[in-house]
Amino acid sequence: MPAAPASPSTARAINDRLALRLLQEEGPLTAGQLKKLTGLSRPTVADLVERLQDAGLVRVVGEAGAERRGPNARLYGIVADRAHLAALDVRLRSVSVTVTDLLGAPLAEAAVPIDGDTGTEPAVAQAAALLERAVRDAGATRLHTVGVGAPGLIDPGSGALRDTAQLPAWHRRLVTVLQERLSATVLVENETNLAAVAELRVGAARDRDTFVLLWLGHGVGAAVVLDGALRRGASGGAGEIGFLPVPGTAGLPSATDCGGGFHALAGSAAIRALAREHGIEVPGRDGEGEPAGALAVRTALETGADAFLDGLAARLALGAAAVSAVLDPGRVVLGGEIGHAGGPALASRVEARLTELSPLRTEVRASALGGAAVLRGALLTARDAAQDDLFTPPAPRAPR
């Protein structure tokens, strides 16, 4: 049975959203360009442009061409300052924030370290003050949505950061405080999932709709994207690959300790120990600042320490092979500070080793965004939510 034709109001809503998406992706456009890109008639385009202007979503931002003047040359663009967005990357010992307009143009950026000995309330106060200062510096008087990326699991029912003894208490408290203090919508998501969103949209997986991001930082994690959608699992724990039992560890992981799992091979401390076995010493202490494993990988690439890099690739391929066997994603992206430090050189070694372990063809690529991926993903999530709200097509005007 053929589908019923769309009602006039539904057709208007579809046309308006299409025009807004084109203005977002292509930049300012004339009515003629909108007509060409949408395939709509000239009167329909003129009507939707007037509707969107009346709703405060679109305005004239200039003219196209030096010779043609008048209505046909007007350039229409989205009103970017109609709303402001913020994104936070909450790490174990630091917080980074960016504030942008509705289209994602940066207006202010800031970061603050948070010492591991800082109490819960002082840590929350530092992080909240950082956001408030960045908002003031940006002149963002219309803060609409805040995206927060944090380690830990997100409860799929409530969307809240789940309590865990392995993470600082101030992480969970910060989200609650922001939700209480801000009139803006506050969205929280696992940091690895946000990194995958960013790689899907603007990074190493932008040409794919199915892939797995393997996050390599102080710890390890994974994010699963299938058919363009992020998969969180029944309890929000999809991608807890640190608990994956693998050969080569001293034991097995437990429900409360991933020490016997893949983490024992691919966490930063384990990579640093592997580097030491190959005569590579790196300064610093794991858990503070940049993962020591990232520095070890960069040092190995600079000095040509092939044995260490091959050994690391063999370890990473174990986790990638398990993921590939279950999901057959076609591509694994090595993210986090260590994946970014290794770049294409490490990714190609992992792919070569993975080819020996799995009959399934799986490409391995390095992150295109590195440590910026979480913040970028949080901003994209905030922008999508704000635009879904603000770009709701206006009701039709009363007949004149």
C-alpha positions in Angstrom: 0.0 0.0 0.0 1.6 3.3 -1.0 2.5 5.8 1.7 0.2 8.7 2.2 1.5 12.0 0.9 3.0 14.3 3.4 0.7 17.0 4.8 1.6 20.7 3.9 2.9 21.3 7.4 5.1 18.2 7.3 6.4 19.1 3.9 7.3 22.6 5.2 9.1 21.1 8.2 11.1 18.8 5.9 12.0 21.7 3.6 13.0 24.0 6.4 15.3 21.4 8.0 16.9 20.6 4.6 17.6 24.3 4.1 19.0 24.8 7.6 21.3 21.7 7.1 22.6 23.1 3.8 23.2 26.5 5.3 25.1 24.9 8.2 27.2 22.7 6.0 27.7 24.9 2.9 27.8 28.3 4.6 25.8 31.4 3.4 23.8 30.7 0.3 21.5 32.8 -2.0 17.9 31.8 -2.6 19.0 30.7 -6.1 21.7 28.4 -4.6 19.2 27.0 -2.2 16.8 26.3 -5.0 19.5 24.5 -7.0 20.6 22.4 -4.0 17.2 21.5 -2.7 15.4 21.1 -6.0 12.5 23.1 -4.7 10.6 25.7 -6.7 11.5 29.4 -6.4 8.2 30.3 -4.6 8.8 27.5 -2.1 12.3 28.6 -1.4 11.2 32.2 -1.0 8.5 31.1 1.5 10.9 29.0 3.6 13.5 31.7 3.7 10.9 34.2 5.0 9.7 31.7 7.6 13.2 31.0 8.8 13.9 34.8 9.0 10.7 35.4 10.9 11.8 32.7 13.4 15.2 34.3 14.0 17.1 31.3 12.5 18.4 32.9 9.3 19.4 36.4 8.3 20.9 38.3 5.4 24.7 38.2 5.8 25.9 39.8 2.6 25.5 39.7 -1.2 26.9 37.4 -3.8 28.8 38.7 -6.8 30.0 42.2 -7.6 27.7 42.9 -10.5 24.3 41.5 -9.5 22.5 43.4 -6.8 19.1 43.1 -5.2 17.0 40.3 -3.7 18.4 37.6 -5.9 21.9 38.3 -4.7 21.3 38.2 -0.9 23.3 35.7 1.0 21.4 34.0 3.8 23.2 32.5 6.8 22.3 30.9 10.1 22.1 33.2 13.1 25.2 31.8 14.8 24.9 33.9 18.0 21.3 32.8 18.6 22.8 30.4 21.1 26.1 29.5 22.6 27.6 26.1 23.4 30.3 24.8 25.8 32.2 21.5 25.9 34.2 20.1 28.7 36.8 17.4 28.7 37.0 16.1 32.3 40.2 14.0 32.9 41.5 12.4 36.1 43.7 15.5 36.9 42.5 18.3 34.6 39.6 20.0 32.9 39.5 21.6 29.5 36.7 23.8 28.1 35.8 25.5 24.9 32.9 27.9 24.2 31.5 28.4 20.7 28.7 29.9 18.8 25.8 27.8 17.4 27.9 26.7 14.4 30.9 25.7 16.5 33.1 28.7 15.8 35.4 28.9 18.9 35.0 32.0 21.1 37.1 31.0 24.2 39.2 28.1 25.4 40.7 27.3 28.8 42.2 24.5 30.9 43.0 23.9 34.6 45.0 21.2 36.3 43.4 19.6 39.3 45.7 17.9 41.8 45.0 14.4 42.8 44.9 15.4 46.4 42.2 18.1 45.9 39.0 17.4 47.8 35.7 16.9 46.0 34.1 20.3 46.6 37.3 22.3 45.8 37.8 20.3 42.6 34.2 20.9 41.5 34.6 24.6 42.3 37.8 24.9 40.2 36.1 23.2 37.2 32.9 25.1 37.5 34.8 28.4 37.8 36.8 27.5 34.7 33.6 27.1 32.7 32.1 30.3 34.0 35.2 32.3 33.2 35.4 30.9 29.7 31.7 31.8 29.2 32.3 35.4 30.3 35.4 35.7 28.2 33.4 34.5 25.2 30.6 37.0 25.8 28.3 34.0 25.6 25.0 35.4 27.0 22.9 32.6 25.5 24.5 29.4 26.8 22.1 26.7 25.5 23.9 23.3 25.8 27.0 22.0 27.6 28.5 18.7 26.5 30.7 16.9 29.1 33.1 14.1 28.3 34.3 12.1 31.3 35.8 8.6 32.0 33.4 6.1 33.4 30.1 4.5 32.4 26.9 6.4 31.5 23.7 4.9 32.8 21.7 4.2 29.6 18.4 4.8 31.5 19.1 8.1 33.2 22.0 9.3 31.0 24.0 10.1 34.2 27.6 9.3 35.0 27.6 6.1 37.1 29.4 6.1 40.5 32.6 4.1 40.5 35.3 3.7 43.1 38.0 3.9 40.3 37.2 7.5 39.4 37.4 10.7 41.5 34.2 11.6 43.3 34.3 15.1 41.9 33.6 13.9 38.4 30.1 12.8 39.2 29.6 15.8 41.5 30.6 18.3 38.8 27.9 17.1 36.5 25.3 17.5 39.2 26.5 20.9 40.1 26.5 22.1 36.5 23.0 20.8 36.1 21.9 22.7 39.2 23.7 26.0 38.5 23.2 26.4 34.8 20.0 27.2 32.9 21.6 25.4 29.9 21.1 21.7 29.1 24.0 19.6 30.4 24.8 16.4 28.5 27.4 13.9 29.8 29.0 11.1 27.8 31.9 8.7 28.2 35.1 10.2 26.8 35.9 7.3 24.5 32.4 7.4 23.0 32.8 11.2 22.3 36.2 10.6 20.7 34.5 8.1 18.4 31.8 10.6 17.5 34.5 13.1 16.6 36.4 10.6 14.5 33.2 9.6 12.7 32.2 13.1 11.9 35.5 14.9 11.2 38.3 12.4 11.8 39.8 9.1 10.8 36.4 7.3 10.2 34.5 10.1 8.4 34.3 7.8 5.3 32.9 4.9 7.4 29.6 4.2 9.2 31.0 1.1 11.1 34.2 1.1 13.1 35.7 0.6 16.5 37.8 3.2 18.3 40.5 1.7 20.5 41.4 4.3 23.1 44.9 4.2 24.4 45.8 6.6 27.2 46.5 6.0 30.9 44.0 3.2 30.5 42.4 1.5 27.6 38.8 1.5 26.3 36.9 1.1 23.1 33.9 2.7 21.5 31.7 0.9 19.0 29.9 2.6 16.1 27.7 0.4 14.0 25.7 1.7 11.0 26.5 5.3 12.0 25.2 4.9 15.6 27.1 4.7 18.8 26.4 1.5 20.7 26.5 1.7 24.5 25.4 -1.8 25.5 22.7 -2.9 27.9 24.4 -1.4 31.0 26.4 1.3 29.2 29.5 -0.8 29.3 30.1 -1.6 25.7 33.8 -1.2 24.9 35.2 -1.9 28.4 38.0 -3.7 26.7 40.4 -3.3 29.5 38.7 -6.3 31.2 39.1 -8.4 28.1 40.9 -11.7 28.9 43.9 -12.1 26.6 47.0 -14.3 26.5 50.2 -12.9 27.9 49.0 -11.5 31.2 49.8 -12.9 34.7 46.2 -13.9 35.4 42.6 -13.1 34.7 40.6 -9.9 35.2 37.9 -9.8 37.9 34.7 -7.9 38.3 36.6 -5.2 40.2 40.1 -5.3 38.7 41.1 -5.2 35.0 44.7 -5.9 36.0 44.7 -9.3 34.4 43.0 -8.2 31.2 44.0 -6.3 28.1 44.7 -3.3 30.3 47.7 -5.2 31.6 49.2 -5.3 28.1 48.1 -2.0 26.6 47.7 0.5 29.5 50.3 3.2 29.7 52.2 1.7 32.7 52.4 -1.6 30.8 53.7 0.1 27.7 56.3 2.0 29.7 57.4 -1.3 31.3 57.7 -2.8 27.8 59.8 0.2 26.7 62.1 -0.3 29.6 62.7 -3.9 28.6 63.9 -2.5 25.3 66.2 0.1 26.9 63.8 3.0 26.5 63.5 5.1 29.6 61.0 8.0 29.9 60.6 10.5 32.7 57.5 11.3 34.7 54.9 9.2 36.5 51.9 7.5 35.1 48.6 9.0 36.1 49.8 12.6 35.8 49.9 14.6 32.7 50.6 12.9 29.4 50.7 9.1 29.6 54.3 7.8 29.8 53.4 5.3 27.2 52.8 8.1 24.6 56.3 9.5 25.3 57.8 6.0 25.0 56.2 5.5 21.6 57.4 8.8 20.3 60.9 8.1 21.6 60.8 4.7 19.9 59.7 6.2 16.6 62.5 8.9 16.8 65.2 6.4 17.6 64.1 3.5 15.4 63.4 1.1 18.2 61.6 -1.4 15.9 61.7 -4.3 18.4 59.7 -2.3 20.9 57.2 -1.1 18.3 56.7 -4.6 17.0 56.2 -5.9 20.5 53.6 -3.2 21.2 51.9 -3.8 17.9 51.6 -7.5 18.7 49.9 -6.6 22.0 47.5 -4.1 20.5 46.6 -6.6 17.8 45.3 -9.1 20.4 42.6 -6.6 21.5 41.9 -5.6 17.9 41.6 -9.3 16.9 39.0 -10.0 19.6 37.0 -6.9 18.6 37.2 -7.9 14.9 36.1 -11.5 15.6 32.9 -10.3 17.4 32.0 -7.2 15.5 33.7 -7.4 12.1 33.9 -3.5 12.1 36.2 -3.3 9.0 38.2 -0.5 10.6 39.9 0.0 14.0 41.0 3.5 14.9 43.9 3.9 17.4 42.9 6.9 19.5 44.0 8.5 22.7 47.4 10.0 23.4 49.2 6.8 22.7 47.4 6.0 19.5 48.0 9.6 18.3 51.7 9.4 19.2 52.1 6.2 17.3 50.4 7.6 14.2 50.3 5.8 10.9 53.6 4.0 11.7 52.2 2.1 14.7 48.8 1.6 13.0 50.4 -0.1 10.0 52.3 -2.5 12.3 49.2 -3.3 14.2 47.3 -4.0 11.0 50.0 -6.3 9.7 50.0 -8.3 12.9 46.2 -8.3 13.0 46.1 -9.8 9.4 48.1 -12.8 10.8 45.6 -13.3 13.7 42.2 -12.7 12.0 40.7 -13.9 8.7 38.5 -10.8 8.7 39.8 -7.9 6.7 40.3 -5.0 9.2 42.0 -1.7 8.4 43.8 0.0 11.3 44.1 3.8 11.2 45.6 6.3 13.6 43.4 9.0 15.1 43.2 12.2 13.1 42.3 14.2 16.2 44.5 12.9 19.1 43.8 14.3 22.5 41.4 16.9 21.1 38.9 14.2 20.0 37.0 14.2 23.3 36.5 17.9 23.4 35.5 17.9 19.7 33.0 15.1 20.3 31.5 16.9 23.3 31.1 20.0 21.2 29.5 18.1 18.3 27.1 16.4 20.7 26.1 19.8 22.3 25.7 21.4 18.8 23.5 18.6 17.6 21.2 18.9 20.6 21.0 22.6 20.4 20.3 22.6 16.7 17.6 19.9 17.1 15.9 22.2 19.6 16.4 25.6 17.9 16.0 24.4 14.3 12.5 23.1 15.0 10.7 24.7 12.0 8.4 27.5 12.9 4.7 27.1 12.7 3.1 28.3 9.5 2.1 31.9 9.3 -1.6 32.8 9.4 -3.1 33.5 5.9 -2.9 37.2 5.0 
